[in-house]
């Protein structure tokens, strides 16, 4: 023991011991880590993602860390929710590991998150929340114990849940990022090689309210959008993802839910309505047939138009509020962070994955 909190997993004996934690999520994350070990051995890809299914049976996977919109964007009234956090992709399609949800509750309200709010009823478990002493009602704004207040509830508490929590092979792979520097486009179409590169990179921004001590946006990288749970080299999971994408003709997209027109210091985040319009265009097939242009350095393909989104916002260069020199400097800065981060994976990364990264 080197600390007061310990999570130990014995893969040989299939045992896990959790000591000193006041976060019940360690149980599900421990099992998720075990799945990252067992599933690839059986040819099944374990994924830190949410998933939903359209009326025609088309499945989308959403990858993203806290604060990128993974839970919010996968909750679509036009599509059925398969799961919000942990899935596996086998030869028969995808399936949810949990059969339930483990939602953040801080500042929860019926107006902002009606599905989650209404899911909290008999059969759900609230964690680390504070009750009003007189009314005995939960005060979701109270962070006296922690900002990481939670609720666990079964998937069938969500009205449009897919039961059983299974789906066919994904048609769209959506990598969500939250770029605090304002240089990545709201949406770009990725090649299989680029999908591997950005999947391994797992770039996003830690934003206030997602982790203790984060009071302003901070750039970060988390391999496969779930580094703490990985047991094998990230390239192993990325190769499996690319192979399954190729076998089942899935498209990959990078969606930036972060800032547009400048950095977090002087610009605003992409409005949710525009991100939802982009997702609608992906699911309708509009973006698969769109006309594209390329963003230099990253060589990302950007659609020239998306229904419901102002065209000038689709290219971060034209959306930039400052000078072209400032934009190019910021773009190069973000690219250099990608390159520096990827050095730790170069020893086992596939040549085509390395080639898909930014070129400085």
C-alpha positions in Angstrom: 0.0 0.0 0.0 1.4 3.3 -1.0 -1.6 5.5 -0.4 -4.8 5.6 1.7 -6.8 4.5 -1.4 -6.1 1.4 -3.5 -7.8 -0.4 -6.3 -6.1 -3.8 -6.9 -7.1 -6.3 -9.7 -5.8 -9.9 -9.9 -6.5 -10.9 -13.5 -5.4 -14.5 -12.8 -7.9 -15.1 -10.0 -10.6 -12.6 -11.3 -10.6 -10.7 -8.1 -10.7 -7.0 -7.2 -10.1 -5.3 -3.9 -11.0 -1.7 -3.3 -9.7 0.1 -0.2 -10.3 3.6 1.1 -12.4 5.0 -1.7 -15.6 7.0 -1.2 -16.4 6.8 -4.9 -18.6 3.8 -5.7 -17.6 4.2 -9.4 -14.4 2.3 -8.7 -16.5 -0.9 -8.8 -17.7 -0.4 -12.3 -14.4 1.0 -13.5 -12.6 -2.0 -12.0 -14.9 -4.4 -13.9 -14.3 -2.2 -17.0 -10.6 -2.7 -16.7 -11.0 -6.4 -16.4 -13.1 -6.3 -19.7 -10.2 -4.4 -21.4 -8.1 -7.4 -20.6 -10.5 -10.3 -21.3 -12.4 -9.1 -24.3 -9.5 -8.5 -26.8 -8.3 -12.0 -26.1 -11.6 -13.2 -27.5 -11.5 -10.8 -30.5 -14.0 -8.4 -28.9 -13.2 -4.7 -28.7 -14.0 -3.0 -25.3 -14.9 0.6 -25.6 -15.3 3.6 -23.3 -18.2 5.0 -25.3 -21.9 5.7 -25.3 -24.1 4.2 -28.0 -27.5 4.8 -29.6 -29.6 3.4 -32.4 -31.7 5.1 -35.1 -35.1 4.2 -36.4 -33.5 2.2 -39.3 -31.3 0.2 -36.9 -28.2 2.3 -37.6 -25.8 2.4 -34.6 -23.5 5.2 -33.5 -20.7 5.1 -31.0 -19.7 8.2 -29.1 -16.2 8.5 -27.5 -15.3 11.3 -25.2 -14.1 12.2 -21.8 -16.0 14.1 -19.1 -17.2 17.5 -20.3 -17.2 16.7 -24.0 -20.9 16.0 -24.3 -20.8 12.2 -24.6 -23.8 11.6 -22.4 -25.8 14.6 -23.5 -25.3 14.0 -27.3 -26.0 10.3 -27.1 -29.4 11.1 -25.4 -31.3 11.9 -28.6 -35.1 11.7 -28.6 -35.0 10.5 -32.2 -32.8 7.5 -31.3 -32.8 4.7 -28.7 -30.1 4.7 -26.0 -28.1 1.4 -25.9 -25.9 2.7 -23.1 -24.0 5.8 -21.9 -20.5 4.6 -20.9 -19.2 1.1 -21.5 -19.6 -1.2 -24.5 -18.1 -4.0 -26.4 -18.0 -4.6 -30.2 -18.0 -8.3 -31.2 -18.5 -10.2 -34.5 -22.3 -9.9 -33.9 -22.5 -6.2 -33.2 -22.3 -4.2 -29.9 -23.5 -4.8 -26.4 -23.6 -2.7 -23.3 -21.6 -4.0 -20.3 -23.6 -2.4 -17.5 -27.4 -2.4 -18.2 -27.7 0.9 -16.4 -26.3 4.4 -16.0 -24.1 6.2 -13.5 -24.9 9.8 -14.0 -23.3 13.0 -12.5 -25.9 14.8 -10.4 -24.2 18.1 -9.6 -26.6 21.0 -10.4 -29.1 18.5 -11.9 -32.5 19.9 -12.8 -35.6 18.7 -14.5 -35.2 21.5 -17.1 -31.6 20.8 -18.1 -31.5 16.9 -17.9 -35.2 15.7 -17.8 -34.3 12.0 -18.6 -31.7 11.8 -15.8 -33.9 13.7 -13.3 -36.9 11.5 -13.9 -34.8 8.3 -13.8 -34.1 9.0 -10.1 -36.9 7.1 -8.5 -37.4 3.8 -6.6 -34.7 1.4 -7.8 -32.0 4.1 -8.2 -29.1 4.9 -5.8 -27.9 8.4 -5.0 -24.3 8.8 -4.0 -22.7 11.6 -1.9 -25.6 14.0 -2.3 -26.9 16.3 0.4 -30.5 16.2 1.7 -32.4 19.3 3.0 -32.7 18.7 6.8 -36.4 19.7 6.9 -37.9 18.7 3.6 -35.6 15.6 3.1 -35.4 16.6 -0.6 -32.1 16.3 -2.4 -30.2 19.6 -3.0 -28.4 18.8 -6.3 -26.6 22.1 -6.1 -24.9 21.3 -2.8 -21.2 20.2 -3.3 -20.4 20.0 0.4 -19.1 16.4 0.1 -17.9 16.5 -3.5 -18.7 17.9 -6.9 -18.7 14.3 -8.1 -22.2 13.4 -6.9 -23.7 10.5 -8.7 -26.8 8.4 -9.3 -26.9 4.8 -10.4 -30.1 3.6 -12.1 -31.2 0.8 -14.4 -31.3 1.5 -18.2 -35.1 0.9 -18.3 -35.6 4.1 -16.2 -34.8 5.9 -19.5 -37.9 6.1 -21.6 -36.3 5.5 -25.0 -33.8 2.9 -23.9 -33.0 -0.1 -26.2 -33.9 -3.3 -24.3 -31.9 -5.6 -24.4 -28.9 -3.2 -24.6 -27.6 -4.5 -27.9 -27.2 -3.3 -31.4 -25.8 -4.1 -34.8 -22.5 -3.1 -36.2 -21.9 0.7 -35.8 -22.4 2.8 -38.9 -20.8 5.9 -37.4 -17.8 6.3 -35.0 -17.9 9.7 -33.4 -14.8 11.0 -31.5 -15.7 13.9 -29.3 -13.1 16.5 -28.2 -13.3 19.8 -26.4 -10.6 22.0 -27.9 -9.9 25.0 -25.6 -7.7 26.6 -28.2 -10.4 27.0 -30.9 -8.4 25.6 -33.8 -10.1 22.3 -34.4 -13.2 22.3 -36.6 -16.7 21.6 -35.3 -16.7 18.4 -37.4 -14.3 16.6 -39.7 -14.4 13.3 -41.5 -11.6 10.9 -40.6 -9.8 8.2 -42.6 -9.3 4.9 -40.9 -5.7 5.9 -40.2 -6.7 9.3 -38.7 -9.4 7.5 -36.6 -6.6 5.3 -35.1 -4.4 8.3 -34.5 -7.1 10.5 -32.8 -8.4 7.4 -30.9 -5.0 6.7 -29.4 -4.4 10.5 -28.7 -7.7 11.0 -26.9 -7.3 14.8 -27.0 -9.7 16.9 -25.0 -9.8 19.7 -22.4 -10.5 19.3 -18.8 -13.2 21.8 -18.0 -14.3 23.2 -14.6 -16.8 20.9 -12.9 -15.5 17.6 -14.4 -12.6 17.1 -11.9 -11.6 18.5 -8.5 -9.2 21.4 -8.7 -9.9 22.3 -12.3 -10.9 26.0 -12.4 -10.0 26.8 -16.0 -9.8 24.7 -19.2 -6.7 22.5 -19.4 -5.6 20.6 -22.5 -5.1 16.8 -21.8 -4.7 13.5 -23.6 -6.2 10.2 -22.5 -5.4 7.2 -24.8 -8.5 5.6 -26.3 -10.5 8.2 -24.4 -10.1 6.0 -21.3 -6.4 5.6 -20.4 -7.0 4.6 -16.7 -8.8 1.4 -17.9 -6.3 0.2 -20.6 -4.4 -3.0 -19.9 -2.8 -3.5 -23.4 -0.9 -1.0 -25.6 -3.4 1.6 -27.1 -2.4 0.5 -30.6 -3.9 -2.9 -29.9 -7.3 -1.4 -29.3 -6.9 1.1 -32.2 -6.0 -1.6 -34.7 -9.1 -3.6 -33.7 -11.2 -0.5 -34.1 -9.8 0.2 -37.6 -10.3 -3.5 -38.6 -13.9 -3.5 -37.5 -14.6 -0.1 -39.2 -13.2 -1.5 -42.4 -15.1 -4.8 -42.2 -18.4 -3.1 -41.5 -17.8 0.1 -43.6 -18.3 2.5 -40.7 -17.5 6.2 -41.1 -15.4 8.0 -38.5 -15.9 11.7 -37.4 -14.1 14.1 -35.1 -16.5 16.5 -33.5 -15.2 19.5 -31.5 -17.7 20.6 -28.8 -15.2 23.2 -27.5 -14.5 26.7 -28.5 -15.1 28.4 -31.8 -13.5 31.7 -33.1 -10.7 31.8 -30.5 -9.4 30.3 -27.3 -11.4 29.7 -24.1 -10.2 33.1 -22.8 -11.9 35.1 -25.5 -14.4 33.0 -27.4 -17.6 30.9 -26.7 -18.1 27.2 -26.9 -19.9 25.7 -29.9 -23.6 26.0 -29.3 -25.3 22.6 -28.5 -27.9 23.2 -31.2 -25.1 23.3 -33.9 -23.5 20.1 -32.6 -26.9 18.4 -32.7 -27.4 19.7 -36.2 -24.1 18.2 -37.2 -25.1 14.8 -35.7 -28.4 15.0 -37.6 -26.4 15.5 -40.8 -24.2 12.5 -40.0 -27.1 10.2 -39.2 -29.1 11.3 -42.3 -26.1 10.6 -44.6 -25.8 14.3 -45.6 -22.2 14.6 -44.5 -21.1 11.4 -46.1 -22.0 13.0 -49.5 -20.8 16.5 -48.6 -18.1 18.6 -50.4 -14.9 19.0 -48.3 -11.9 21.2 -47.9 -8.7 20.5 -45.9 -7.3 22.0 -42.7 -3.6 22.4 -43.0 -1.1 20.7 -40.6 -3.8 18.3 -39.3 -5.0 17.5 -42.8 -8.6 17.1 -41.6 -11.4 17.1 -44.1 -14.0 19.8 -43.3 -17.5 19.9 -44.9 -18.2 23.2 -46.6 -21.8 23.2 -45.5 -24.0 21.5 -42.9 -27.8 22.1 -42.7 -28.5 24.3 -39.7 -24.9 25.4 -39.1 -23.5 28.7 -40.3 -20.9 27.9 -43.0 -18.3 30.4 -41.6 -18.1 28.4 -38.4 -17.2 25.1 -40.1 -13.6 26.2 -40.9 -11.8 27.3 -37.7 -9.6 29.6 -39.8 -12.6 31.6 -41.2 -14.3 31.6 -37.7 -11.2 33.0 -36.0 -11.7 36.4 -34.4 -8.0 37.4 -34.3 -5.3 37.6 -36.9 -4.3 34.8 -39.3 -0.9 34.9 -37.6 -2.5 34.2 -34.2 -4.5 31.3 -35.7 -1.5 29.7 -37.3 0.5 30.0 -34.1 -2.3 28.4 -32.1 -2.8 25.6 -34.7 0.9 24.8 -34.6 0.9 24.9 -30.8 -1.9 22.3 -30.6 -0.3 20.2 -33.3 3.0 20.2 -31.3 1.1 18.9 -28.2 -0.3 16.1 -30.3 3.2 15.2 -31.6 4.8 15.4 -28.2 2.0 13.2 -26.6 2.3 10.6 -29.3 6.0 10.0 -28.7 5.2 7.6 -25.8 3.3 5.3 -28.3 5.8 5.5 -31.2 7.6 2.2 -30.2 4.5 0.1 -31.0 2.4 2.4 -33.1 1.7 1.2 -36.7 3.5 3.2 -39.4 0.1 4.2 -41.0 -1.1 5.5 -37.6 2.0 7.7 -37.2 1.7 9.0 -40.7 -1.9 10.2 -39.9 -0.8 12.7 -37.3 -0.3 16.5 -37.8 2.7 17.6 -39.9 4.6 20.5 -38.5 
